[in-house]
Amino acid sequence: MENRKKIIDEILPTRKYGHYFRLVEPEDAEFIVSLRNDTKLSRYINETSSKIEDQLKWIEEYKIREKNGKDFYIICLSEDTKEKLGLNRIYKIEDSYCEFGSWLYKANTGKLSSIFGDLFCKSIIFEDFNINKCLLEVRKKNKSVLRYTKSFNPVIIGENDLSYYFDLDYKNFKKQRDKLLNFFTND
Amino acid sequence: MIDENVFIERLAEVLFETNEITLTKGTYFRQHDDWDSLTGMAVQVMIKSNYNVELPVDVFESLNTVGDIYNFVINNASNNE
């Protein structure tokens, strides 16, 4: 298995699409708690403790998984002001498969930050980690994320009362990513 | 000429995933419960795809009603439907 920790350390921190990306650190605990406990933003995610110390403990345990190349929690900041904007997470990483989620961004960043963060992190999965497929869980009531996810033509592999589960492969991701980047940037 | 009713139907489909909800030019779309940046992106893509009009993010941020979007498209479309 490739050393994905080494790979991610060669990529992050970095600037891309007018944003700054790096791995989550303990100093981000308060930001994470504030996002995950925001009334509107937290409607479609698993419940999170509102205690900073609980988040610090979670980050401490996460850092072990990060060191082992199994879990990468990425924070997106404004490139110029370094304001913290949002989060993405690549986790349960195996040779050819991983899960992607914890996608949460402040409202009204005004820079399409959540989309650029999503595209940046999924590009790492497919193009740097050389992973063939990633699993996406989307809450059925989260209509905007569901529509966005479906625009990549993923394969639906399951569902329950709460969520749909999709497999996304590189070919379908790249096609829609390039279309969106062509639309919103000069890349 | 851009058909106002068709435009609003297309916008309603993007905003609410249905054309069964009554949307008017006076509707404040940002106040809808499901409004978020992804929905905003979908609006921008719809406008570009159907009317070949680019709606820059900073301009979009200043638009609040369906009529604001419609007027922007009308004023910036080079080829009407």
Boltz contact constraints between the chains, C-beta under 6 A:
constraints:
  - contact:
      token1: [A, 110]
      token2: [B, 61]
      max_distance: 6.0
  - contact:
      token1: [A, 114]
      token2: [B, 37]
      max_distance: 6.0
  - contact:
      token1: [A, 115]
      token2: [B, 41]
      max_distance: 6.0
  - contact:
      token1: [A, 143]
      token2: [B, 17]
      max_distance: 6.0
  - contact:
      token1: [A, 143]
      token2: [B, 34]
      max_distance: 6.0
  - contact:
      token1: [A, 144]
      token2: [B, 36]
      max_distance: 6.0
  - contact:
      token1: [A, 144]
      token2: [B, 38]
      max_distance: 6.0
  - contact:
      token1: [A, 144]
      token2: [B, 39]
      max_distance: 6.0
  - contact:
      token1: [A, 148]
      token2: [B, 38]
      max_distance: 6.0
